Amino acid sequence: MTFVWPLALLALLVVPVLVVAYRGQERRRAEGRARLAAQGFVVPQTSQQGARRHVPAALLLASLTLLLFSLARPEATVSEPHREGTVILAFDVSTSMGAKDVTPTRLEAAKAAAASFVRRQPAGIRLGVVAFGDSAVVAQQPTDDRTMVLAAIDRLSPQGGTSLGQGIVAALGAIAGKPITVPQGDDGSLDGVDVGYYGSAAMVLLSDGENTTPPDPLAAADLASAAGVRIYPVGLGSPEGTVLQVDGFSIATALDEATLQQIAQRTNGQYRSASDATALAKVYDSVHLAWTARSEKREVTSWFAAAAALLLLAGAALSVLRSGRVV
């Protein structure tokens, strides 16, 4: 334990002075009572009764000691739990995310819920944003600056195809703080890719699940699992689907829940379907990050002051009950 004002501890020197004064006062009281007892005016006091009468004074003295001690503003190293980690919000920004089977559109509903999630996160959580279509880009590196994260979310707009695998790999790169190279080829294999281990990180994957471009999203999910990163897929859209008009063409699009559910299973995450913005907002409450204990130096003056107040009340109450006065 350390002190902000250590010189204030000199005030404790008054405590032994008070003890001496109290003992002198009690001695004079005892002598006076003995004289009165010898004359038959009072009943002689037993040793047990004499010991009990010191309890209120002892409590009051202990209270004063704690109050004087607190003047030095003591500090102690306290272990406090903190929710820490990194969360990457990976947005599917393919053309199909402009569908209106979720109001107002799949992407706009995802952006609104994500913004609400960002504002609710404690300071220990670092947030990043990844946007993926045919390819993927880190729109915002993990940061504790909520304004930058919200701005990155607001800039997103739908275009192009969908590569769930690219989105997952890019999010892993953002977590690792380094680009992850995906092997070229059409088989979607990610064998030999080394990411590292990041057990305090999670990924929220917002997509309709319609994958059109390599690599294999399930292989990317296995890569995330090996890195200790849980993926929480959020299914946007309806299984029965809808028809989207793009440049005069009619494009059928539907929610592929099976793929998103498998991604969640392989990473020990949790899949949620979001039918509207309200339901989507609840999805973020299921994201679990590790609680860690962080040792911090805190001023604990209030602890000592509170203990002193309790002792003061106890001492005063006992004194009043015993003698009708505080001291």
N, C-alpha and C positions, 0 to 999 in steps of 0.2 A: 504494500500500500504506500502511496505517495501523497503529498499534500501540495495544494496550490499556494497556501499561505502557511508554511511550516512554523514561522515565528509566533503564530497565534496559539501554538501549543503551550507557550509560556503561561497562558491564562490558567492552565491546569494547576499551577502552583497554589492557587487559592483553595483547592480542594483540601490538602492537608491542614491548612489554616482553619478551615471550617470544621474539620474533624476534631481538632484540638479544642476549638471553642465549644463544640457540642458536648464533648466529654467533660469539660469544665462545668458547663451548665448542668449536665446530668449529675455530676458529683455533688454540686451544691443542692440540687433538688433531693438527692438521696439522703444527704446529711440532714436537711430540713425535715424530711419525712421520718427519719429515724428519731429525731428529737420529739416529734409529735406522737410517734408510736410509743415512745418511752413514757409519755404523759397520758397515754390511753385515748388520745383523740382520733387516731387512725389505726387501721389494721396493718400490721407489719406486712411488707411485700415479699413474696417468695421469689426465689431465683428464677423460676420459670416465667413468672409474670414480668420480672425485670428484663428478661431477654426479649419477650414479645414486644415490649414497648419501643424497642429500637428499630423494629421492622419498618414502620412508616418513614422514620428519618433516614434509614439506609436506602429506601427506594427514592426518596427525594434527592439524596446525595448522588445516587447513581444517575438520576435524571440530569442533574446539574453537570456531572462529569461528561455525559454524552453531549450535552449542549455546548460545553466549552470545547470539546474535541471537534465538534462539527464546524466550529469557527475557522479551523485550519483548512476547511474544504478538502476532505480526503478523497482520493481517487483510487479506484481498484480496477484490475483487469477482469472484465466480465465476458463470459462466453455467451454469445447471442446467436440464435438461429437466423439464417438468412436463406432466402430462396434465390439460388444463383443458377446461371446457365446461359445458353444461347438458343434462341428460337429463330428459325428461318421460315418466313412466310413465302412459300413457293406458289406463284400464281400461274395457272394456265391462261395464256393470253391468245389462244388460237381463235380463229374466226367463229367457231361454234360457241364460244363463251359470250357471244352477243345475242344468243337466243333468249327469248322472253318467257320461257316456261318457269323461270324464277323472276319475281318482280324486283326492280324494273328490268334487269337482264342478269344473267348468271354472273358476269364479271362485276357489275356494279353492286350486286348484293354481297359478293365476296369482299369487295373493297370496303363497303360500309361496315361489315362485321369485323374485318381486320383492323380498321381504324379504331373501333371500340375496344378491341383486344389490346392494341398498342397502348391506349390511354390508361388501361387498368393495370398494366404490369409494374411491379416494384422496381426500384432503381437497380437492383442486382442483376436484372435480366437484360442481356444484350439482344437486340433485334436486328434482323437483316431481311432483305427482300430480293427474291429471284423471280424473274419473268421468263417463261418458256413457251415457245411455239414450235416451229420447225427446229430451232436451236434454242439455247438458253443464255441468259445474261444476268449477272449479278447487278440488280438495279440499285442496291444499297448494301454496302458491307456491314457486318454486324456492328452496332453502335449503341450507346446508351442515350443518344440524342434523339428523342421522340419526334422532334420537328422534322428532321431529315428523313426518318422512316415514313412518316405520314405523307411527306412530299413525294417520296418515291412511289408509294401506293397510289396516290392521286394521279400520277402521270401514266398509269397503265391503260392500254387500249387494245382491243382484240384485232388480230391479224394472223394469217398463215395457218399452218397445220399444227400437229401436236406431237411432241416427243416427251413423254413422261420420264423416260430414262435420262434424257439430257437435263431435264429439270431437277431430278434427284441428284445427279452427279454435280451439277452446278451448285446446288445447295450444300452438298458435302464439301465442295471446294471453298465456299464462303465460310463454313464452320472451321475448316482446317486452316484457312488463311492462305491458301495456295491453289493455283489452278490444277485441276485433275484432268489429265489427258485420257480421252476415250479412244481405244484402239479402233482403227479404221476397218470396216468390213460390214457385211450385211447380216452376219449371224447374231449380232447383238450381244456378243460375249464381252464380259468385263474381267476375264481371268487375268491375274497378274497385276491388277490395279491396286496400289497400296495407298490408303487414305490416312491411317493412324487410328487412334482410339479417342473418342470424345463422348464419354458417358453422361456428361451433364448438358448435352445438346439435344434438341428435338426439332422436328420439321413438321409444319402444317402444309399439307399439299392440297391446294384448292383447284379442282379440276372436274370435268365431266367424264374423265376416264377414257375417252376415245383416243387411243394411241395410233399414230399414223407413221411415225418415223423411228428408226433405231436410235439407241440401243434398246434391248429388251428391258422394260420397266421392272420386271421381277428380278432380273439379274442386278439391276441398280438397287433394288430393295435389299437384296442379299448383301451387297456391298455396304449399304448403310447399316445393316444389322451387324456386320463384322466390325464396323466402326463404333458400335454402341449407340447409334443414333436412332431414336424411335421416330416413326413417321405416322402422323395422324391425318389420313386422307379425308377430305371433305367432298362428298359427292354433290355436284351442282347440276340440276336439271331433273328430268323425270324419266323413269325407265321406258315409258311408252313413247317418249320423244316428241319432237316438234319439227317443223319445216322452217328453215331459215332462208331468207331471200338475200343473195349476195351477187351484186353486179348482174342482175337479171336472171340468175340461176337459182333454182330451188334445191337446197341442200338439206337432207334429212339428218337429224342429230338426236342422239338419245344418251342417257346416262349409262355408262358401263360400270355398274357396281361391282361386278365379279373381280375385275382387275384391281380396283381400289381396295377391296376387301382383302385380297391376297397380299397386297403391299403392306397393309396394316398387320396382318398375321405374321408375315415374315420378319417384321421389325419390332414385334411386341407392342405395337401401337394400338390405335382404336379407330375404326371407321365410323363416320357419321354421315347420314344423308341430310341435306339441308333443302327443304322445300321452299323456304322463303327467308328473307333477311332476319326475321325474328328467331326462327329456328337455328339459323346459321350462327347467330350471336352466342347461343348456348354451347356450341361446339367447343369454343375456346376454353371453357371451364374444365374440360376433360384433359387438357394438356398438363402432364405431370413433369416437374423438374425436381432435381435433388435439393434437399435442405441441407445446408452445411452450417457448422458452428464456426463463427469468427470471433476471435478474441479482440476486444476493444477496450481501451481505457475510458472509464466513465467516472464522472464525479458522483459520489454516493453520499453527499451531505444530507440529502433528504432522508436517506435510510436512518442515519443516526438521529436526525431531528425527530422523525416519527417514533423511533424507539424511546427517545427521551420524553416525548409527550405522553406515551402510554405509561411509562414509569411514574411520571409526575401525577397523572390522574389516579393511578393505583395507590401511590403513597399518600396523596391528599385524602382520598376516600377512606383509607384505613385510619388515618389520623383523626378525621372527623368522627368516624364511628367509635373510636376508642376514647377520645377525650373531648370531642365537641369543638376542636379547633384544628387548624391545619398543621401547626408546629407547636 
